């Protein structure tokens, strides 16, 4: 459909008008013809086969029957009036019932004639019945209208139904749209791509996805539109990446000097894993190209991202630059600061911590040292982007858990240098490959996919309520060894009272189980003041308490190496990624660590899959893949609201192969024709400009 026709306001479509247009806009975000065209059916009702009366079961969805009408009768008085029609095939009789539109149907139905009946079957008084079926006179040998196809079903709402826009009503509008404007649907992919991937034409694909003649046509239509959607998504992301490298020059880190070498040879407490070495190599190459680096570093909890980030910062120092690391919370920033200080030791580099709670007196000194270049590395929270924080020569910015920062906040950081600093974005949330290719497709992605050799994998067990005594016995054994334990209760949004009750009941039972003097429990919940919460956390961190009971999820990054057991109560109420993050709170010391998932006996299918997955694997990427299949990609990346993953046809959980094909072909195109200037790519250039108008992307810089 050419752009002009595509963008016609929906009220101008025959059968819509102003009031229906309003409700379509509000309920389905359909503003123009293109939006209706891209409203894809969520399922198809099979009208390609006829059922025999004797084969019909009461739990079947819609069925189609070929039967001869043998009688009709209007029964009941005024309010109970109904039309009952008996029809039969060679296997039995089916009763058809109408409670509305009786006069009109009664005129239309002629005993002795054969009809195509279509509806949802039921059983009434021991008879097979079909209330309010669709009826169509059967003409042997003639092309039947409305049957022998896969019938589309569209999502509707109560509001839409008030305007007769149920699935059937929407189907009528789509039919009108295709009849009147089908010829205007223009191709937007070059011939060489269509031929190479054996794609159906665009106009044919839209007809085929709304009104497929059969399953084969539907499959081909879906493949074509999925490919197109993912192709333009990748074209957008990779074009951004290309523009970025052309537009933003970067500092060249060509020296590996004393800071890096001294740390690598004399201070590194353990050998780097192969994955860490590979990532460092990728970053080294990036920072030598004279282009601003934009790299995402993914790694599971405990995989050693902080060490890699530190070594990159030392590389910046060797080349005469300063570096900073920004974390979303004070606890996490403080932990990065402490970790880096313990790794580098005293007197090696000048490093400071800047958060909201740093006193004014200390801030002044930090600002001065930063401006005259004496301060090498600044670690902090949002405080790093305040206007008064000025760097002498900022060369590298490390951002931890970047999805917690807005675009403006990140942009502010890299405007603090004449040449934009290199950006290294870290996340401990494993993101499935397909999602990373779409969410962060304009970034280069590095993955640390192995744990350091001194880390023992956490052993995970699933216990039902009936095994609680066994769990208490295990807790006693671990505490006797001098270990510490987390016990986490789910936060039930609707009910703080219930949260607290669960927590208090749990503590009472625990106190009965641990009556021995010398055992102490820290308690953290939403009702506590921030200072009290911090004090309770600190008691646990210092080892003054053996058990930490919490309703609030323990802050990402809290590091207590002596805590070796994580018990998660009502584990079925947590999402997979949340369970995985919680499990990552233990296993930080040299001792064997455990995660115990407590649940009720009865579990939903999804709940069972989640808990089984946790027991089966420690691999965050495998867990993220399962999570995406259960929850959908929008939820897992928190992009449901942002519109980034506004995919209508493609599904990242099932269409990984199509995404890979689309991305590969886009990479090939940009290698040969970065400006899309070749004659065969003009069609892409036009379509890209049109699509690009309305898209906003959460970019790193």
N, C-alpha and C positions, 0 to 999 in steps of 0.2 A: 504494500500500500504506500503510495508516495507520501512524502511528509505532510503535504497540505491536507490530504484527505484524512490521514492518520490523526491529525491534531484537531479535527472538527469536534466542538463541544458535544457531549453525549446527548444533550437535550434535542439536538437536531436530527437524531436518528428516529425514523418512523416508529411510532409506538412508545416513545419515551416521554417527551414533553417535560415541563418544568418541575412538577411535583415528583415524578418518578426519578428525574435527574438528580434532584436534591438527595433523595434517599439512597440512590446508587453511589453518589459521592461520599455520603456519610458512612454507609455501611460497608462498601466494598472498594472505596477509593477509586471509583471509575469516573474519570472526568472527561476523557475524550475517547473517540472510536478505538484507538490503539489499546487503551486500558481494557476495554471489553473483549477485544480480540485476544488479549493476553490473559483473560480469565480462563484458566485451563480447567476442564472437568476434573473432579477429584476421584471419580470412578466411572465405570461404564457398566450399564445393565445389558446383559447378554440377550439380544433378541435374534440371535442367529440360529436358534434351535427351537423346536416345538416339543413340549412335554405331553406324555399321555396322562389322562386323568388318574389312572391307577398309580402312576409314579410320583404324584404330587405329595409332598410331606408338609406338615404345618409350619416347620421352621425355615422353609425355603424363602429366599428373597423373591423378587419378581419373576414370574414365569409366563411363558407364551403357550397358548393351547389352541389347537384347531378343532372346533366342535360345531355340531349342528343344533340350532335352537329347536326344542320340541314343545315348549309351552311358555306362556308369560301370564302373569297375574298381578293386579294391584291389590294389595291387602291392607287391612287396618283402616282406622279413621284419621281425620285431620292430622293430628300431631304424630301419629304412629304410622302414617302412610308409608308404604314401601313397595317397590316393584321387584317381584321375584321372577327370575327367568331360569328355566331348566335347559341345559344344553348337554349333549353327549357326544362322545367319540366311540371308537370300537372297544374301549376298555371300561367305560363307566360314565356316570352322570356327574356334572358339576353344577352347583347352584350359584347364580349370579344375583347380587342384591344391590339395589339403588335406594338411597334414602333422600336424595336431592335430584333435581332435574328430571323428575319421574316422567312428566308429560312428554318431554322432548325425546327421551330414550325409548319410551313406550312406542312412539310413532316410528322410530327408526328400526326397531327390532322386528324381524318378520319370521315367524315360525317356519321351519322347513329349510331356511337358508343356512349356509355354513359361514361362520365368522372366525376371524383371528381375534382371540381374547388375550388381553395382557394385563396383569395385575398381581397383587400380593395375595397368595392363597391363605386360607384359614380353615378351621373346622368348627362347625356350629351344629349342635344336636346330632353329632355323629356323621354329618355330611361334609363333603369337601365343598368349600364355599369361596367365592371371590367377590369382595365388596367393591363397588364402583370400578369395574375394569374398563380399560380402553377397548373399544370395539371397532372392527373394520371388516367390511364385507369381503369374503374371500373369493377372488376370481382366479380359477385355475389357469396357470400359464401366464397370467399378466404380472407385470412388475408390481410387487406390493409396496405401498407407500408406508413408511414408518415402521415396518418390521424387517426382519432379516438384516439387522445392523446391530452394532454395539451402541446403545443409546447413552448419551452423555448425562452425567449427574453433576449439578453445580452446587456449590455451597450457597446457602441462603440464610436469612435471619428472620426472626418474628416480624421485625419492622418491614422487611422487604415483602414478606408474605401478605401484609396488609394492603400492599399495592399490587397484588397478584403477581409478585415476582418470586415465586418459588422456583425450584429447579426448572420446571416446565416453562414458566414465564421467561426466565433468563434464556433458555434454549431458543425460544421464539425470537428474542432480540438478536441473538447471535446469528440465527438463520437469516434474518432481514439484513444484518450487517454484511454477511458474506454474499448474499444475493445482490445487494446494491453496490458493494464496494470491492468484491473479490478481485475484480480485474485491476484494481489499483494497487494490489499488494506487490510491491517491487522486490526484486532480488537484491540482497545486500552482501552476498559473498561472490568472489571471483569464480569464473568457470573452472579454473584449474583446481580449486579446492573442492568444488562440487563434484568434479570428475574423480579426483583422487580418493575422496571418502565415500563415493557413490551416494551422495546426498539427494534427497527428494527436493524439488523446487520449493521455494518459500511459500508461495500461494497455495500450492497443493498440500504442503505440510499443515498449514492452518486449517484447511478444510478437513484434512485427515485426522487432526487431533480433536476437532470438535465433533465431526460426524464420520467416524471411520466405517468403511464398508466391511472390514473384517480385522482380525487381530494382526495380520501381517502389515496392513496399511497403517494401523495405529502405531505399531512398533517403529516403522520407518519414519512416520511423522514425528514421533517423540524423539528419535535419534537426531533428526535434522534440527529440531528446535533446541534440544539440549546442547548440541554442538555449537549452534549459533550463539546461544546465551553465554556459554563458557568461553567461547572464542573471543567475544567482544569484551568480556570481563578481563581476560588475560591481555587483550590488546591494550586496554585502558591502563592496567597495572604496569605492563612492560614499557609502554610508551612513557609513562610517568618516570620510570626508572631511567630510561634513555635521556629524557629531558633533564633529569636531575644531574646525570653525569656530564651532560653538555653545559649545564648552567652553573653548577657549583664546583668550582675548583677546590682542591683540598691540599692541606699541608703534606709535604712528603717526609715520612719517617724513614730515612734511608740508613740510619746508624743503629747498630746494636751495640750499646756502650756499657759503661761501668755499672750503672744501676741494674740493668737487666742481667748482665753476666754474674755480678756479685750475688744477686738473689738466686739465680738459677743454680749456680755451682755451690754456694755456701749456706743459703738460708732455707731453701725449699725443703720442707720437712718430710716429703715423701716423693717418690718418682711420679712423674706425670703419666697419665694413662695415654694410650695411643690416640683416643678420641680428643683429649686435651691438646696433644701435640698437633693433631690435624687442624683443629680450630685455630690454634695460634698461627699456624702456617698460613691459613686462609686470611687471617687478619693482617699478618705481615705483608702479604701480597697486596691487599686492599690499600694499605696505608703508604704504599710506594708508588701508586699510580697517578698521583697528582689530582685525584678526584675525591670529593668528600665520601668517606665510607658511610654506608647505611646498612648495618648488619644486625640481624636478629640472632641472639644466642639462646638456643633452647637446651635445657638440661634438667633432668629430674632432680628432686630434692637430694642434696648430698653428692651430686656428680662432680663438684669442683668448679663451678662457674666463677666463684669469687677469686680463686687463684688465677684463672685465665684473665679475668678483668684486671687484676692487680698487675700481672705481667705486661698487659697492654699499656697500662698507665705508666709503668716503668720505661717502656719503649718511648712513650711521649716525652718523659723526663730526659731520656738519653738524647733526644733531638731538640732539647731546649724549650719544651712546652710544659704547661701545667695541665692537670687532669682533674675531673670531678666525678663523683658518683652520687646519683640522686635516688633516694628510696621513698616509698609512699608513706611510711610511718616512722615515728621517732624511734620506736623499739628496733625496727629493722635497720635504720640508719646507724643507730648506736652499735648494733651488732656488727655491721660491716666495718665500722671504725675500729672496734675492738679486735675483730678478726685480722684486719690488715696490720694493725699495730703489733699483734702477737706474731704475725708472720715475718714482718720486716725487722722487728727488734728496735731497741733504743738507738737514737742518733744516726740512723741510716738515711731517712728522709724526713722532711717537715710535713706533717699531716695534721689536719684539724677537723673538728666536728662542728657543724653549724645547724642547729635546729631551733624551733620556736622557744625552747626553754633555756637556751644558752644566755647567761646574764649579759647585759649591755656592756659592762666593763670588758669582758672577754671578747665580745664581738668586735669592738674597736680594734683590738690587736690583730684579730683574724683578718679584718678588712685591710688593714695597713700592709700586713705580710703578703696578702693576696695581690694587692695592687703593685707592690714593688718587686714581686716575683720570688720572694723568699719562701712562700708557702707552695709546696709542690702539689699536694693532693688535698682537695676539700671534699669531705663526705657530709651529706646532709639531706634534708627534706625539701619541701617547697621553698624553704628559706633561701636556697641557692639561687632562686630566680628573682629575688627582690632587686629593685633598681640599684640600691646602694652597694650591692655585691658586684665589684668590678675586678676582672682578672687582668694580669699583665699580658699573658699570652696563653689563652686556653686552646689546647690542641685536641683533647679527647673528652667526650662526655659519655659516661656509662649510666644508663637508666635501668633501674631494676623494676620488674613488674610494670612495664610501660602502660598496660591497659588501664592503670589506675590514674594516669595523668592525661589531661586534655591537650589538644593540639597546640593551643596558644601557649600553654605552660612550657611545652617542649621547644616551641619556636623561640620563645624568649631566651632560653638557654643558649641556643646556638647563634643568637644575634650578639652575644657578648664577646665576639672575636671578629677581627677584620676579615679573616678567611674562615668560613664555617668550620667548626671543629668536627672531627670524625665522631660518628655516633655508633655506640654499641648498646643495643637494647637487650636486656636479659629477661627471661621468664622461666619460672620453675613450674609453670603449668604446661604439661606436655600437650602439644596441639597436634591433632592428626595431620598427616602430610597434606591431604587435600585441602584441609581448612587453612593450613599455613600458606599454601600456594594461592589461596584466594584472599585471606585476610591480610597477609604480608607479602603479596606477590611482587610488590615494588621494592622489597628488601632482599638482600642476599641472606640466606639462612644457613646457620651453622648449628650442628646438633652434637651435644656430648651424650653419647648413647651407651656409656659404660661407667660403672662405679669404680672408685679407687680400690686398689687391691686389698687395703686394710679394712674395707667395709664388709661386714657379714650381712648377707641378705636377711631382712626381717622375716621371721616365721609368723604366718597369719593363721589363726584358727577361728572357726565359727562355732559358738556354743548357743544352744537354745536355753530358754529360761530354766528348764528342768536341770540344767547342768551348772547352775549358779554356785553350788557348794564347791564343785570342782574348781571353778574359777577363783573362789576365795582362797582355796588351798594353795593354788598356784601363786596368788598375790603374796601370801604369807612366806612362801619359799623365797621369792625374789627379794622381798623386804629383808628377810633374814640374811641374804647375801650382801645387804647394804645398798640395794638398788632403789630407785624411785619409780612411781607409777602415776600415769595420767588416767583419770576416769572422766569421759566426756558424755554429757547428755545432750540430746538434740534440742535446738532452740525452736520452740513451736510458736511461730509468729503470733498466732491469734491469742495465745493464752500465757501471759507471764505467770499467772497464779499456778497454772498446771506445771509450767517449767520448774517453778520453785518447789512445788509439792513433790514432783518426781525427784528433784535434787535432794530435798530434805529427807524424804523417805529413804533414798539411797544412802545418805550419810548415816542415818539412824541404824540401818542394817549393817553398814560397814563398822560402825562403832561397836555394835554387838559382836561382830566377827573379830575385831582387833582390840580386845579389852586391855592388852598389855600396855604397861606404862612405857613411855618413850616413843610411841607412834604418834605422829601429828599429821593433821590433815589441813591443807590450804583449800579455801573455797572461793571460787570466782563466779559471779553471776551478774546479769544485767542490772540488778537493783543497786549494786555497789557503786559508790563514788569512785571516780577515776583514781584518786590517790590511794584509796583502800585496795582497789584492784591491783595497783602497782605494788603495794606493800605485800599483798598475798603472793603475787608472782615472785617477788624478790625472796621471800622466805623459802619458796620451793627451789629457786635458782641456787640459793646459798646452802641448800641441803638441810634446812631447819625443819622442813616437813617432808614426810615420805610419800604422801599421796596428794595429788592435786585434782580436786573435783571441780568441774566447770560446766556451765550451760553454754556460755559464749564460746565460740570456737577459738581455741588458743591461737594467739597471734602468729601469723606466718613468720617463720624465722626465729622463734624463741629456741634457744639452743641450750639444752641441759644434757650434757653427755652422759650423766649418771642415770638419766631416766631411760629405763630399758623396756617398759611395758606401757602400751597404749590400750586401754579398754574403752570400747565405744558402745554405750548403752543404746538400745533401740536402733541398732545400726541400719535396719531396713528403712529408717526415715531419712537417712542421709543420701545425697547423690554420690555417684562413683568418684568424681574428681575430688569432692570434699573428703570422702573416706581416705583417698590416696594421700591428700595433703595432710590429714590428721596422722596417718600412719608415719609420714615423714618426720614427725616430731621426735620419734625415737630412732634408735639405730645410729646415733651420732657419736657413740664411744666405741671402744674396742670390744665391748661385751656383746654376746648374742642378745638381740632384742626381739620382742614379741608384740603382735597386735591381736587382741581378742575382740571379735565382733559378737556382741550379745544381741539376740533377737527373740521375738515371740515365735511360737510354734508355726502359726499360720502365716505364710508369706505370699505376696503377689508374685506373679511370674517374673516381673521386672526386678522385684526385690531379691528374688532367689538368684537371678542372673548376676546382679550386682555383687552379692556376697560371695557367690562361687568364683566370680572373676577375681575378687580381692584375695581369696585363698589360693587361687591357681597361680597368680603372677604378681611380680613386683615391678614389672615393666610399665612405666607411666604412659608410654606411647600406645601400648596394647590396650591399656585401661581407657585411654582417651578415645581410641577407636570404638570400643564397646559403648562408652558413654555417648558418643555421637550417634551410634545406631539406636540407642534407647531414647535419647532426648532430642535428637535433631541438632544440626549444626548451629542454628541461631542461638539456642540456649547456651550451648557450651562456650561460645565465644563472647556471649553477652552482646551480640549484635542484632538481636531480634528487633530492638527498637530503633537501631541506628540506620537501618535501610542499606547497610553495606552488602548484606547477603540477600538482596531482594531478588531471589531466584524464583521464577514462576514454573519452570518445567524441570530444570535439572535438580538433582539431589546429591549433595556432596557425599552422603553415606553410601550411595549405590553407583554413582556415576564417576568413579575415580578414573576409570580407563578413558572415558570421553574427555575429562578434564586434562589428562596427561596428553592426549592426542592434540587437543586444542592449544595447549601451552607450547608443545613442541613446534607446531606449525607456525605459531606467532613468533617464536624465537628465530626460526628459519627465515621468516619474512623480514624481520628487522635486521638480520645479519646481511641480507642482500640489498634491502631497500629501506633504510631507517626512516626516511622521510615519507614513505608510501607515495613516492612520486612516479613510479613506473606506470605505464598505461594500464597494465592489467590490475594494478592496485588502486586505481582511481575510485572504483566502486567502494573499496574499503575506507578510503580517506573520507568520502562523502558520508558514509554510514557512521563512521567514527565521530565526525564532527557533530552529526545530529544526536547521536547517543550521548556524547560527552556533555551536551548542554545542561542536562538535568541531573548529572551525577555528582554527589559530593563524597569525598573519601577521607577517612581518617588517616592522613599521611604522617609519617614520622617527622618530616620537616617541610 
